Amino acid sequence: MGDTLAIAVGLIPLLLFLLNWSLFDSFVLVLAWFFFALINAPLEEGYWRGLLLDKTAGWPGWLSVLYSSFFFALNHPLTFGVHSIANRHPVTLVSTFIMGAAWAVVYRRTGSLRWPVIAHVLVDLFNLSVLAFLNIYIPAALPGGPG
């Protein structure tokens, strides 16, 4: 069950990727995109799900999930949003909260970070993370995005 939920969340941005894959116009961007996903996902999951959920294991489950997910979501506009227009948008806050909550539930149910990490890799790949950080991809609804 945990693998299904985690992977379903990981596949949410697949259409975004399919519509914008042509933005990867250099080998360096492709390498950065790929390696970012492989490095970022285990680090973030190890902290936001592993460490924080382990430290709050004695709390009621819903509160532990809420706590970890809230700060995971808040981290994206406050750290990544410093340079990234897309990460400053409220939609990013909401979507990262939902992803964080789903992956927290999976971690609490399974006791393993395997599926959250795999799903996070998929999200980092499919949501064009590196392109968004570099402001190469800016959603159309945002200032500076394609009109």
N, CA, C and O atoms as CSV, one atom per row, in Angstrom:
chain,resi,resn,atom,element,x,y,z
A,1,MET,N,N,0.824,-1.203,0.000
A,1,MET,CA,C,0.000,0.000,0.000
A,1,MET,C,C,0.866,1.264,0.000
A,1,MET,O,O,0.587,2.213,-0.734
A,2,GLY,N,N,1.911,1.272,0.821
A,2,GLY,CA,C,2.767,2.447,0.900
A,2,GLY,C,C,3.453,2.771,-0.406
A,2,GLY,O,O,3.615,3.936,-0.772
A,3,ASP,N,N,3.857,1.718,-1.108
A,3,ASP,CA,C,4.522,1.962,-2.378
A,3,ASP,C,C,3.569,2.582,-3.395
A,3,ASP,O,O,3.979,3.437,-4.181
A,4,THR,N,N,2.319,2.170,-3.390
A,4,THR,CA,C,1.338,2.704,-4.333
A,4,THR,C,C,1.084,4.184,-4.085
A,4,THR,O,O,1.085,4.973,-5.029
A,5,LEU,N,N,0.867,4.572,-2.837
A,5,LEU,CA,C,0.628,5.973,-2.499
A,5,LEU,C,C,1.838,6.825,-2.849
A,5,LEU,O,O,1.705,7.874,-3.478
A,6,ALA,N,N,3.008,6.376,-2.442
A,6,ALA,CA,C,4.225,7.156,-2.690
A,6,ALA,C,C,4.468,7.342,-4.188
A,6,ALA,O,O,4.748,8.453,-4.640
A,7,ILE,N,N,4.363,6.271,-4.945
A,7,ILE,CA,C,4.631,6.362,-6.380
A,7,ILE,C,C,3.552,7.179,-7.083
A,7,ILE,O,O,3.857,7.935,-8.005
A,8,ALA,N,N,2.299,7.038,-6.663
A,8,ALA,CA,C,1.224,7.850,-7.259
A,8,ALA,C,C,1.531,9.335,-7.097
A,8,ALA,O,O,1.352,10.112,-8.035
A,9,VAL,N,N,1.988,9.731,-5.923
A,9,VAL,CA,C,2.355,11.132,-5.689
A,9,VAL,C,C,3.569,11.495,-6.536
A,9,VAL,O,O,3.641,12.596,-7.081
A,10,GLY,N,N,4.515,10.581,-6.646
A,10,GLY,CA,C,5.711,10.839,-7.443
A,10,GLY,C,C,5.430,11.038,-8.920
A,10,GLY,O,O,6.197,11.702,-9.618
A,11,LEU,N,N,4.334,10.466,-9.400
A,11,LEU,CA,C,4.002,10.576,-10.819
A,11,LEU,C,C,3.118,11.780,-11.153
A,11,LEU,O,O,2.858,12.043,-12.327
A,12,ILE,N,N,2.659,12.502,-10.152
A,12,ILE,CA,C,1.774,13.652,-10.392
A,12,ILE,C,C,2.363,14.643,-11.402
A,12,ILE,O,O,1.635,15.088,-12.290
A,13,PRO,N,N,3.639,15.006,-11.307
A,13,PRO,CA,C,4.149,16.008,-12.262
A,13,PRO,C,C,4.597,15.439,-13.608
A,13,PRO,O,O,5.239,16.152,-14.379
A,14,LEU,N,N,4.284,14.194,-13.914
A,14,LEU,CA,C,4.733,13.594,-15.172
A,14,LEU,C,C,4.273,14.395,-16.393
A,14,LEU,O,O,5.058,14.584,-17.322
A,15,LEU,N,N,3.050,14.861,-16.416
A,15,LEU,CA,C,2.555,15.640,-17.554
A,15,LEU,C,C,3.359,16.941,-17.714
A,15,LEU,O,O,3.666,17.349,-18.834
A,16,LEU,N,N,3.692,17.577,-16.607
A,16,LEU,CA,C,4.516,18.786,-16.653
A,16,LEU,C,C,5.833,18.504,-17.374
A,16,LEU,O,O,6.273,19.288,-18.216
A,17,PHE,N,N,6.447,17.385,-17.036
A,17,PHE,CA,C,7.696,16.998,-17.684
A,17,PHE,C,C,7.491,16.747,-19.181
A,17,PHE,O,O,8.256,17.234,-20.014
A,18,LEU,N,N,6.467,15.994,-19.502
A,18,LEU,CA,C,6.214,15.660,-20.910
A,18,LEU,C,C,5.960,16.910,-21.758
A,18,LEU,O,O,6.334,16.956,-22.930
A,19,LEU,N,N,5.332,17.912,-21.167
A,19,LEU,CA,C,5.043,19.140,-21.903
A,19,LEU,C,C,6.249,20.071,-22.020
A,19,LEU,O,O,6.259,20.968,-22.864
A,20,ASN,N,N,7.262,19.865,-21.180
A,20,ASN,CA,C,8.374,20.819,-21.128
A,20,ASN,C,C,9.758,20.199,-21.261
A,20,ASN,O,O,10.750,20.883,-21.012
A,21,TRP,N,N,9.861,18.945,-21.640
A,21,TRP,CA,C,11.161,18.292,-21.705
A,21,TRP,C,C,12.116,18.987,-22.678
A,21,TRP,O,O,13.334,18.872,-22.541
A,22,SER,N,N,11.574,19.697,-23.645
A,22,SER,CA,C,12.422,20.372,-24.637
A,22,SER,C,C,13.257,21.502,-24.029
A,22,SER,O,O,14.188,21.989,-24.670
A,23,LEU,N,N,12.941,21.920,-22.819
A,23,LEU,CA,C,13.733,22.956,-22.150
A,23,LEU,C,C,15.134,22.473,-21.777
A,23,LEU,O,O,16.024,23.281,-21.510
A,24,PHE,N,N,15.323,21.157,-21.759
A,24,PHE,CA,C,16.654,20.608,-21.479
A,24,PHE,C,C,17.467,20.701,-22.763
A,24,PHE,O,O,17.549,19.745,-23.535
A,25,ASP,N,N,18.060,21.859,-22.975
A,25,ASP,CA,C,18.750,22.105,-24.233
A,25,ASP,C,C,20.266,21.975,-24.150
A,25,ASP,O,O,20.979,22.323,-25.091
A,26,SER,N,N,20.755,21.472,-23.017
A,26,SER,CA,C,22.197,21.246,-22.921
A,26,SER,C,C,22.473,20.013,-22.064
A,26,SER,O,O,21.697,19.656,-21.178
A,27,PHE,N,N,23.577,19.395,-22.353
A,27,PHE,CA,C,23.993,18.208,-21.612
A,27,PHE,C,C,24.227,18.540,-20.140
A,27,PHE,O,O,23.933,17.724,-19.267
A,28,VAL,N,N,24.747,19.715,-19.862
A,28,VAL,CA,C,25.011,20.134,-18.482
A,28,VAL,C,C,23.698,20.212,-17.687
A,28,VAL,O,O,23.643,19.781,-16.535
A,29,LEU,N,N,22.653,20.757,-18.296
A,29,LEU,CA,C,21.347,20.806,-17.620
A,29,LEU,C,C,20.811,19.416,-17.332
A,29,LEU,O,O,20.261,19.172,-16.258
A,30,VAL,N,N,20.963,18.514,-18.270
A,30,VAL,CA,C,20.494,17.139,-18.075
A,30,VAL,C,C,21.246,16.486,-16.928
A,30,VAL,O,O,20.639,15.825,-16.086
A,31,LEU,N,N,22.565,16.664,-16.885
A,31,LEU,CA,C,23.351,16.099,-15.784
A,31,LEU,C,C,22.944,16.704,-14.440
A,31,LEU,O,O,22.758,15.975,-13.465
A,32,ALA,N,N,22.807,18.009,-14.382
A,32,ALA,CA,C,22.413,18.673,-13.130
A,32,ALA,C,C,21.040,18.184,-12.678
A,32,ALA,O,O,20.840,17.914,-11.494
A,33,TRP,N,N,20.101,18.069,-13.602
A,33,TRP,CA,C,18.738,17.609,-13.316
A,33,TRP,C,C,18.765,16.200,-12.745
A,33,TRP,O,O,18.117,15.921,-11.736
A,34,PHE,N,N,19.506,15.322,-13.384
A,34,PHE,CA,C,19.574,13.926,-12.962
A,34,PHE,C,C,20.260,13.779,-11.601
A,34,PHE,O,O,19.733,13.114,-10.709
A,35,PHE,N,N,21.424,14.394,-11.443
A,35,PHE,CA,C,22.161,14.242,-10.194
A,35,PHE,C,C,21.486,14.954,-9.034
A,35,PHE,O,O,21.560,14.486,-7.898
A,36,PHE,N,N,20.831,16.076,-9.299
A,36,PHE,CA,C,20.081,16.742,-8.236
A,36,PHE,C,C,19.036,15.795,-7.657
A,36,PHE,O,O,18.923,15.658,-6.439
A,37,ALA,N,N,18.274,15.145,-8.531
A,37,ALA,CA,C,17.227,14.233,-8.060
A,37,ALA,C,C,17.814,13.086,-7.251
A,37,ALA,O,O,17.251,12.695,-6.229
A,38,LEU,N,N,18.932,12.549,-7.697
A,38,LEU,CA,C,19.541,11.417,-6.985
A,38,LEU,C,C,20.138,11.808,-5.632
A,38,LEU,O,O,20.183,10.988,-4.715
A,39,ILE,N,N,20.590,13.038,-5.506
A,39,ILE,CA,C,21.215,13.487,-4.262
A,39,ILE,C,C,20.194,14.131,-3.326
A,39,ILE,O,O,20.176,13.837,-2.131
A,40,ASN,N,N,19.348,15.005,-3.863
A,40,ASN,CA,C,18.399,15.749,-3.038
A,40,ASN,C,C,17.380,14.856,-2.350
A,40,ASN,O,O,17.118,15.023,-1.159
A,41,ALA,N,N,16.807,13.918,-3.077
A,41,ALA,CA,C,15.721,13.099,-2.531
A,41,ALA,C,C,16.124,12.341,-1.256
A,41,ALA,O,O,15.412,12.433,-0.256
A,42,PRO,N,N,17.234,11.600,-1.258
A,42,PRO,CA,C,17.596,10.899,-0.018
A,42,PRO,C,C,17.934,11.859,1.129
A,42,PRO,O,O,17.643,11.570,2.289
A,43,LEU,N,N,18.548,12.997,0.801
A,43,LEU,CA,C,18.880,13.958,1.863
A,43,LEU,C,C,17.623,14.553,2.484
A,43,LEU,O,O,17.486,14.588,3.707
A,44,GLU,N,N,16.699,15.025,1.634
A,44,GLU,CA,C,15.471,15.619,2.170
A,44,GLU,C,C,14.624,14.587,2.904
A,44,GLU,O,O,14.112,14.864,3.989
A,45,GLU,N,N,14.475,13.417,2.331
A,45,GLU,CA,C,13.658,12.395,2.988
A,45,GLU,C,C,14.291,11.940,4.301
A,45,GLU,O,O,13.588,11.678,5.277
A,46,GLY,N,N,15.608,11.848,4.319
A,46,GLY,CA,C,16.292,11.470,5.557
A,46,GLY,C,C,16.034,12.463,6.678
A,46,GLY,O,O,15.924,12.083,7.844
A,47,TYR,N,N,15.937,13.735,6.318
A,47,TYR,CA,C,15.678,14.764,7.336
A,47,TYR,C,C,14.186,14.915,7.620
A,47,TYR,O,O,13.749,14.722,8.755
A,48,TRP,N,N,13.398,15.260,6.588
A,48,TRP,CA,C,11.996,15.616,6.807
A,48,TRP,C,C,11.138,14.439,7.239
A,48,TRP,O,O,10.253,14.600,8.080
A,49,ARG,N,N,11.381,13.258,6.683
A,49,ARG,CA,C,10.604,12.096,7.096
A,49,ARG,C,C,11.374,11.307,8.151
A,49,ARG,O,O,10.846,11.047,9.232
A,50,GLY,N,N,12.594,10.931,7.856
A,50,GLY,CA,C,13.358,10.103,8.794
A,50,GLY,C,C,13.576,10.759,10.150
A,50,GLY,O,O,13.016,10.310,11.150
A,51,LEU,N,N,14.367,11.796,10.196
A,51,LEU,CA,C,14.731,12.429,11.462
A,51,LEU,C,C,13.541,13.047,12.184
A,51,LEU,O,O,13.310,12.752,13.357
A,52,LEU,N,N,12.785,13.900,11.500
A,52,LEU,CA,C,11.682,14.591,12.184
A,52,LEU,C,C,10.573,13.636,12.627
A,52,LEU,O,O,10.041,13.772,13.729
A,53,LEU,N,N,10.228,12.682,11.782
A,53,LEU,CA,C,9.176,11.742,12.184
A,53,LEU,C,C,9.659,10.796,13.276
A,53,LEU,O,O,8.883,10.418,14.153
A,54,ASP,N,N,10.929,10.411,13.231
A,54,ASP,CA,C,11.468,9.570,14.309
A,54,ASP,C,C,11.473,10.333,15.632
A,54,ASP,O,O,11.147,9.771,16.677
A,55,LYS,N,N,11.843,11.615,15.586
A,55,LYS,CA,C,11.885,12.428,16.808
A,55,LYS,C,C,10.489,12.701,17.371
A,55,LYS,O,O,10.344,12.968,18.564
A,56,THR,N,N,9.469,12.638,16.527
A,56,THR,CA,C,8.102,12.907,16.981
A,56,THR,C,C,7.268,11.617,17.032
A,56,THR,O,O,6.038,11.669,17.019
A,57,ALA,N,N,7.932,10.487,17.089
A,57,ALA,CA,C,7.233,9.186,17.065
A,57,ALA,C,C,6.265,9.031,18.240
A,57,ALA,O,O,5.275,8.309,18.123
A,58,GLY,N,N,6.525,9.682,19.352
A,58,GLY,CA,C,5.639,9.589,20.517
A,58,GLY,C,C,4.423,10.496,20.432
A,58,GLY,O,O,3.524,10.401,21.268
A,59,TRP,N,N,4.380,11.360,19.453
A,59,TRP,CA,C,3.246,12.267,19.269
A,59,TRP,C,C,2.094,11.504,18.609
A,59,TRP,O,O,2.304,10.424,18.056
A,60,PRO,N,N,0.889,12.055,18.665
A,60,PRO,CA,C,-0.187,11.469,17.857
A,60,PRO,C,C,0.234,11.491,16.384
A,60,PRO,O,O,0.855,12.450,15.926
A,61,GLY,N,N,-0.105,10.439,15.654
A,61,GLY,CA,C,0.336,10.300,14.267
A,61,GLY,C,C,0.017,11.496,13.401
A,61,GLY,O,O,0.865,11.950,12.633
A,62,TRP,N,N,-1.189,12.011,13.513
A,62,TRP,CA,C,-1.600,13.144,12.668
A,62,TRP,C,C,-0.758,14.380,12.961
A,62,TRP,O,O,-0.435,15.142,12.050
A,63,LEU,N,N,-0.398,14.583,14.241
A,63,LEU,CA,C,0.384,15.759,14.608
A,63,LEU,C,C,1.819,15.640,14.101
A,63,LEU,O,O,2.405,16.617,13.636
A,64,SER,N,N,2.369,14.455,14.194
A,64,SER,CA,C,3.716,14.210,13.693
A,64,SER,C,C,3.784,14.443,12.182
A,64,SER,O,O,4.716,15.075,11.686
A,65,VAL,N,N,2.791,13.929,11.458
A,65,VAL,CA,C,2.732,14.111,10.002
A,65,VAL,C,C,2.552,15.592,9.666
A,65,VAL,O,O,3.217,16.111,8.769
A,66,LEU,N,N,1.665,16.264,10.377
A,66,LEU,CA,C,1.407,17.690,10.148
A,66,LEU,C,C,2.669,18.521,10.390
A,66,LEU,O,O,3.008,19.390,9.586
A,67,TYR,N,N,3.348,18.256,11.478
A,67,TYR,CA,C,4.565,18.978,11.851
A,67,TYR,C,C,5.638,18.853,10.759
A,67,TYR,O,O,6.163,19.855,10.274
A,68,SER,N,N,5.948,17.624,10.388
A,68,SER,CA,C,6.980,17.389,9.384
A,68,SER,C,C,6.589,17.984,8.036
A,68,SER,O,O,7.417,18.597,7.362
A,69,SER,N,N,5.343,17.808,7.646
A,69,SER,CA,C,4.873,18.281,6.339
A,69,SER,C,C,4.828,19.800,6.267
A,69,SER,O,O,5.161,20.387,5.238
A,70,PHE,N,N,4.416,20.432,7.356
A,70,PHE,CA,C,4.352,21.894,7.393
A,70,PHE,C,C,5.736,22.505,7.179
A,70,PHE,O,O,5.895,23.419,6.370
A,71,PHE,N,N,6.722,22.004,7.894
A,71,PHE,CA,C,8.058,22.580,7.772
A,71,PHE,C,C,8.737,22.183,6.456
A,71,PHE,O,O,9.537,22.951,5.921
A,72,PHE,N,N,8.427,20.998,5.934
A,72,PHE,CA,C,8.911,20.597,4.614
A,72,PHE,C,C,8.383,21.575,3.568
A,72,PHE,O,O,9.140,22.054,2.723
A,73,ALA,N,N,7.092,21.871,3.623
A,73,ALA,CA,C,6.482,22.792,2.662
A,73,ALA,C,C,7.043,24.200,2.825
A,73,ALA,O,O,7.360,24.852,1.830
A,74,LEU,N,N,7.169,24.674,4.041
A,74,LEU,CA,C,7.666,26.019,4.309
A,74,LEU,C,C,9.121,26.189,3.855
A,74,LEU,O,O,9.527,27.276,3.445
A,75,ASN,N,N,9.884,25.127,3.932
A,75,ASN,CA,C,11.279,25.157,3.511
A,75,ASN,C,C,11.437,25.533,2.040
A,75,ASN,O,O,12.394,26.218,1.679
A,76,HIS,N,N,10.519,25.097,1.194
A,76,HIS,CA,C,10.702,25.312,-0.242
A,76,HIS,C,C,10.643,26.788,-0.646
A,76,HIS,O,O,11.544,27.237,-1.355
A,77,PRO,N,N,9.646,27.558,-0.242
A,77,PRO,CA,C,9.689,28.976,-0.623
A,77,PRO,C,C,10.744,29.768,0.155
A,77,PRO,O,O,11.277,30.750,-0.361
A,78,LEU,N,N,11.049,29.361,1.374
A,78,LEU,CA,C,11.994,30.135,2.176
A,78,LEU,C,C,13.448,29.886,1.808
A,78,LEU,O,O,14.277,30.783,1.960
A,79,THR,N,N,13.779,28.694,1.329
A,79,THR,CA,C,15.170,28.443,0.943
A,79,THR,C,C,15.313,28.411,-0.576
A,79,THR,O,O,16.113,29.161,-1.136
A,80,PHE,N,N,14.554,27.557,-1.245
A,80,PHE,CA,C,14.672,27.450,-2.698
A,80,PHE,C,C,14.060,28.660,-3.389
A,80,PHE,O,O,14.496,29.030,-4.479
A,81,GLY,N,N,13.064,29.276,-2.782
A,81,GLY,CA,C,12.377,30.417,-3.375
A,81,GLY,C,C,13.176,31.702,-3.362
A,81,GLY,O,O,12.751,32.695,-3.951
A,82,VAL,N,N,14.316,31.705,-2.707
A,82,VAL,CA,C,15.167,32.890,-2.689
A,82,VAL,C,C,15.559,33.263,-4.120
A,82,VAL,O,O,15.608,34.442,-4.468
A,83,HIS,N,N,15.835,32.263,-4.934
A,83,HIS,CA,C,16.233,32.510,-6.322
A,83,HIS,C,C,15.204,32.015,-7.330
A,83,HIS,O,O,15.187,32.475,-8.472
A,84,SER,N,N,14.360,31.098,-6.928
A,84,SER,CA,C,13.437,30.453,-7.857
A,84,SER,C,C,12.043,31.075,-7.791
A,84,SER,O,O,11.387,31.039,-6.750
A,85,ILE,N,N,11.605,31.636,-8.896
A,85,ILE,CA,C,10.275,32.248,-8.971
A,85,ILE,C,C,9.196,31.202,-8.705
A,85,ILE,O,O,8.247,31.460,-7.965
A,86,ALA,N,N,9.337,30.037,-9.300
A,86,ALA,CA,C,8.327,28.977,-9.144
A,86,ALA,C,C,8.194,28.521,-7.693
A,86,ALA,O,O,7.091,28.211,-7.245
A,87,ASN,N,N,9.295,28.476,-6.958
A,87,ASN,CA,C,9.236,28.008,-5.574
A,87,ASN,C,C,8.650,29.037,-4.613
A,87,ASN,O,O,8.366,28.709,-3.461
A,88,ARG,N,N,8.466,30.260,-5.061
A,88,ARG,CA,C,7.835,31.286,-4.229
A,88,ARG,C,C,6.319,31.251,-4.322
A,88,ARG,O,O,5.638,31.858,-3.496
A,89,HIS,N,N,5.789,30.564,-5.296
A,89,HIS,CA,C,4.350,30.571,-5.547
A,89,HIS,C,C,3.600,29.747,-4.496
A,89,HIS,O,O,4.081,28.689,-4.091
A,90,PRO,N,N,2.433,30.215,-4.050
A,90,PRO,CA,C,1.642,29.468,-3.055
A,90,PRO,C,C,1.294,28.044,-3.492
A,90,PRO,O,O,1.123,27.167,-2.645
A,91,VAL,N,N,1.189,27.806,-4.785
A,91,VAL,CA,C,0.902,26.447,-5.262
A,91,VAL,C,C,2.022,25.494,-4.852
A,91,VAL,O,O,1.768,24.333,-4.532
A,92,THR,N,N,3.255,25.985,-4.862
A,92,THR,CA,C,4.384,25.162,-4.431
A,92,THR,C,C,4.244,24.810,-2.961
A,92,THR,O,O,4.512,23.675,-2.567
A,93,LEU,N,N,3.829,25.764,-2.152
A,93,LEU,CA,C,3.628,25.526,-0.722
A,93,LEU,C,C,2.580,24.436,-0.508
A,93,LEU,O,O,2.788,23.518,0.286
A,94,VAL,N,N,1.478,24.535,-1.199
A,94,VAL,CA,C,0.394,23.552,-1.054
A,94,VAL,C,C,0.834,22.188,-1.574
A,94,VAL,O,O,0.626,21.174,-0.908
A,95,SER,N,N,1.437,22.156,-2.754
A,95,SER,CA,C,1.812,20.864,-3.333
A,95,SER,C,C,2.896,20.171,-2.519
A,95,SER,O,O,2.847,18.952,-2.354
A,96,THR,N,N,3.870,20.911,-2.007
A,96,THR,CA,C,4.906,20.267,-1.198
A,96,THR,C,C,4.332,19.792,0.132
A,96,THR,O,O,4.786,18.785,0.676
A,97,PHE,N,N,3.345,20.501,0.659
A,97,PHE,CA,C,2.694,20.023,1.882
A,97,PHE,C,C,1.988,18.693,1.628
A,97,PHE,O,O,2.105,17.763,2.426
A,98,ILE,N,N,1.264,18.606,0.527
A,98,ILE,CA,C,0.540,17.371,0.199
A,98,ILE,C,C,1.518,16.217,-0.023
A,98,ILE,O,O,1.312,15.114,0.483
A,99,MET,N,N,2.575,16.477,-0.778
A,99,MET,CA,C,3.583,15.436,-0.997
A,99,MET,C,C,4.209,15.007,0.323
A,99,MET,O,O,4.350,13.816,0.604
A,100,GLY,N,N,4.579,15.997,1.127
A,100,GLY,CA,C,5.202,15.681,2.409
A,100,GLY,C,C,4.295,14.864,3.309
A,100,GLY,O,O,4.753,13.938,3.978
A,101,ALA,N,N,3.019,15.195,3.332
A,101,ALA,CA,C,2.068,14.450,4.164
A,101,ALA,C,C,1.919,13.015,3.654
A,101,ALA,O,O,1.910,12.071,4.445
A,102,ALA,N,N,1.805,12.854,2.349
A,102,ALA,CA,C,1.670,11.501,1.787
A,102,ALA,C,C,2.906,10.665,2.105
A,102,ALA,O,O,2.792,9.513,2.524
A,103,TRP,N,N,4.073,11.242,1.908
A,103,TRP,CA,C,5.300,10.490,2.163
A,103,TRP,C,C,5.502,10.237,3.654
A,103,TRP,O,O,6.070,9.212,4.035
A,104,ALA,N,N,5.050,11.148,4.492
A,104,ALA,CA,C,5.130,10.923,5.946
A,104,ALA,C,C,4.234,9.759,6.356
A,104,ALA,O,O,4.628,8.923,7.169
A,105,VAL,N,N,3.042,9.707,5.798
A,105,VAL,CA,C,2.129,8.593,6.095
A,105,VAL,C,C,2.758,7.278,5.644
A,105,VAL,O,O,2.710,6.285,6.371
A,106,VAL,N,N,3.342,7.268,4.463
A,106,VAL,CA,C,3.992,6.054,3.957
A,106,VAL,C,C,5.124,5.641,4.888
A,106,VAL,O,O,5.253,4.466,5.233
A,107,TYR,N,N,5.939,6.598,5.292
A,107,TYR,CA,C,7.051,6.277,6.193
A,107,TYR,C,C,6.550,5.736,7.534
A,107,TYR,O,O,7.091,4.761,8.055
A,108,ARG,N,N,5.529,6.363,8.081
A,108,ARG,CA,C,4.985,5.896,9.370
A,108,ARG,C,C,4.386,4.504,9.243
A,108,ARG,O,O,4.488,3.702,10.171
A,109,ARG,N,N,3.766,4.206,8.116
A,109,ARG,CA,C,3.152,2.882,7.917
A,109,ARG,C,C,4.185,1.789,7.683
A,109,ARG,O,O,4.044,0.673,8.184
A,110,THR,N,N,5.234,2.119,6.913
A,110,THR,CA,C,6.191,1.089,6.502
A,110,THR,C,C,7.454,1.065,7.358
A,110,THR,O,O,8.124,0.036,7.444
A,111,GLY,N,N,7.783,2.193,7.991
A,111,GLY,CA,C,9.033,2.276,8.735
A,111,GLY,C,C,10.254,2.343,7.828
A,111,GLY,O,O,11.384,2.206,8.295
A,112,SER,N,N,10.033,2.552,6.547
A,112,SER,CA,C,11.122,2.587,5.573
A,112,SER,C,C,11.039,3.859,4.744
A,112,SER,O,O,9.953,4.328,4.404
A,113,LEU,N,N,12.202,4.408,4.426
A,113,LEU,CA,C,12.269,5.584,3.561
A,113,LEU,C,C,12.366,5.207,2.082
A,113,LEU,O,O,12.410,6.088,1.224
A,114,ARG,N,N,12.399,3.919,1.778
A,114,ARG,CA,C,12.580,3.482,0.389
A,114,ARG,C,C,11.568,4.122,-0.554
A,114,ARG,O,O,11.959,4.736,-1.547
A,115,TRP,N,N,10.280,3.992,-0.263
A,115,TRP,CA,C,9.257,4.496,-1.184
A,115,TRP,C,C,9.172,6.022,-1.194
A,115,TRP,O,O,9.003,6.602,-2.267
A,116,PRO,N,N,9.280,6.691,-0.058
A,116,PRO,CA,C,9.338,8.153,-0.129
A,116,PRO,C,C,10.533,8.671,-0.934
A,116,PRO,O,O,10.403,9.652,-1.666
A,117,VAL,N,N,11.678,8.033,-0.807
A,117,VAL,CA,C,12.859,8.470,-1.569
A,117,VAL,C,C,12.632,8.250,-3.061
A,117,VAL,O,O,12.908,9.140,-3.866
A,118,ILE,N,N,12.134,7.081,-3.436
A,118,ILE,CA,C,11.879,6.805,-4.855
A,118,ILE,C,C,10.876,7.813,-5.415
A,118,ILE,O,O,11.074,8.353,-6.504
A,119,ALA,N,N,9.807,8.061,-4.673
A,119,ALA,CA,C,8.793,9.019,-5.124
A,119,ALA,C,C,9.365,10.430,-5.214
A,119,ALA,O,O,9.036,11.175,-6.137
A,120,HIS,N,N,10.214,10.799,-4.267
A,120,HIS,CA,C,10.818,12.131,-4.277
A,120,HIS,C,C,11.752,12.282,-5.483
A,120,HIS,O,O,11.802,13.350,-6.094
A,121,VAL,N,N,12.481,11.236,-5.823
A,121,VAL,CA,C,13.321,11.268,-7.026
A,121,VAL,C,C,12.439,11.532,-8.242
A,121,VAL,O,O,12.769,12.370,-9.081
A,122,LEU,N,N,11.315,10.817,-8.337
A,122,LEU,CA,C,10.401,11.018,-9.469
A,122,LEU,C,C,9.895,12.455,-9.527
A,122,LEU,O,O,9.860,13.059,-10.599
A,123,VAL,N,N,9.504,13.004,-8.380
A,123,VAL,CA,C,9.016,14.385,-8.357
A,123,VAL,C,C,10.116,15.346,-8.779
A,123,VAL,O,O,9.877,16.244,-9.586
A,124,ASP,N,N,11.316,15.170,-8.245
A,124,ASP,CA,C,12.415,16.064,-8.622
A,124,ASP,C,C,12.721,15.986,-10.117
A,124,ASP,O,O,13.087,16.989,-10.731
A,125,LEU,N,N,12.574,14.813,-10.691
A,125,LEU,CA,C,12.794,14.670,-12.135
A,125,LEU,C,C,11.647,15.273,-12.929
A,125,LEU,O,O,11.869,16.075,-13.837
A,126,PHE,N,N,10.429,14.892,-12.593
A,126,PHE,CA,C,9.280,15.278,-13.414
A,126,PHE,C,C,8.810,16.712,-13.213
A,126,PHE,O,O,8.176,17.273,-14.107
A,127,ASN,N,N,9.101,17.320,-12.070
A,127,ASN,CA,C,8.630,18.703,-11.895
A,127,ASN,C,C,9.680,19.724,-12.330
A,127,ASN,O,O,9.551,20.917,-12.054
A,128,LEU,N,N,10.706,19.250,-13.002
A,128,LEU,CA,C,11.715,20.134,-13.591
A,128,LEU,C,C,12.443,20.971,-12.536
A,128,LEU,O,O,12.707,22.154,-12.750
A,129,SER,N,N,12.764,20.353,-11.402
A,129,SER,CA,C,13.359,21.074,-10.268
A,129,SER,C,C,14.525,21.972,-10.649
A,129,SER,O,O,14.528,23.160,-10.325
A,130,VAL,N,N,15.506,21.417,-11.328
A,130,VAL,CA,C,16.696,22.209,-11.665
A,130,VAL,C,C,16.326,23.366,-12.581
A,130,VAL,O,O,16.838,24.473,-12.421
A,131,LEU,N,N,15.441,23.118,-13.539
A,131,LEU,CA,C,15.030,24.198,-14.443
A,131,LEU,C,C,14.260,25.279,-13.683
A,131,LEU,O,O,14.387,26.464,-13.993
A,132,ALA,N,N,13.470,24.880,-12.697
A,132,ALA,CA,C,12.736,25.858,-11.882
A,132,ALA,C,C,13.700,26.650,-11.000
A,132,ALA,O,O,13.533,27.858,-10.832
A,133,PHE,N,N,14.702,25.982,-10.437
A,133,PHE,CA,C,15.673,26.685,-9.592
A,133,PHE,C,C,16.451,27.715,-10.386
A,133,PHE,O,O,16.817,28.766,-9.861
A,134,LEU,N,N,16.705,27.413,-11.662
A,134,LEU,CA,C,17.459,28.312,-12.526
A,134,LEU,C,C,16.564,29.303,-13.265
A,134,LEU,O,O,17.044,30.086,-14.086
A,135,ASN,N,N,15.269,29.269,-12.975
A,135,ASN,CA,C,14.269,30.117,-13.632
A,135,ASN,C,C,14.244,29.924,-15.152
A,135,ASN,O,O,13.897,30.840,-15.899
A,136,ILE,N,N,14.612,28.738,-15.590
A,136,ILE,CA,C,14.458,28.371,-16.999
A,136,ILE,C,C,13.005,27.956,-17.222
A,136,ILE,O,O,12.410,28.245,-18.260
A,137,TYR,N,N,12.455,27.276,-16.229
A,137,TYR,CA,C,11.019,26.937,-16.261
A,137,TYR,C,C,10.300,27.790,-15.225
A,137,TYR,O,O,10.564,27.685,-14.027
A,138,ILE,N,N,9.398,28.625,-15.690
A,138,ILE,CA,C,8.536,29.425,-14.833
A,138,ILE,C,C,7.111,29.159,-15.295
A,138,ILE,O,O,6.793,29.429,-16.453
A,139,PRO,N,N,6.247,28.643,-14.439
A,139,PRO,CA,C,4.876,28.368,-14.866
A,139,PRO,C,C,4.220,29.608,-15.488
A,139,PRO,O,O,4.486,30.734,-15.067
A,140,ALA,N,N,3.377,29.396,-16.474
A,140,ALA,CA,C,2.750,30.474,-17.225
A,140,ALA,C,C,1.963,31.439,-16.340
A,140,ALA,O,O,1.871,32.629,-16.642
A,141,ALA,N,N,1.399,30.930,-15.256
A,141,ALA,CA,C,0.565,31.763,-14.391
A,141,ALA,C,C,1.393,32.713,-13.521
A,141,ALA,O,O,0.824,33.562,-12.834
A,142,LEU,N,N,2.702,32.591,-13.536
A,142,LEU,CA,C,3.541,33.425,-12.677
A,142,LEU,C,C,4.161,34.571,-13.458
A,142,LEU,O,O,4.377,34.457,-14.664
A,143,PRO,N,N,4.449,35.680,-12.776
A,143,PRO,CA,C,5.150,36.784,-13.449
A,143,PRO,C,C,6.479,36.279,-14.025
A,143,PRO,O,O,7.251,35.608,-13.339
A,144,GLY,N,N,6.721,36.599,-15.244
A,144,GLY,CA,C,7.939,36.148,-15.902
A,144,GLY,C,C,7.776,34.851,-16.651
A,144,GLY,O,O,8.653,34.453,-17.417
A,145,GLY,N,N,6.633,34.176,-16.429
A,145,GLY,CA,C,6.364,32.924,-17.139
A,145,GLY,C,C,5.845,33.207,-18.519
A,145,GLY,O,O,5.476,34.339,-18.829
A,146,PRO,N,N,5.810,32.167,-19.373
A,146,PRO,CA,C,5.313,32.370,-20.726
A,146,PRO,C,C,3.852,32.813,-20.709
A,146,PRO,O,O,3.059,32.297,-19.921
A,147,GLY,N,N,3.505,33.724,-21.535
A,147,GLY,CA,C,2.165,34.300,-21.523
A,147,GLY,C,C,1.266,33.600,-22.433
A,147,GLY,O,O,0.094,33.961,-22.543
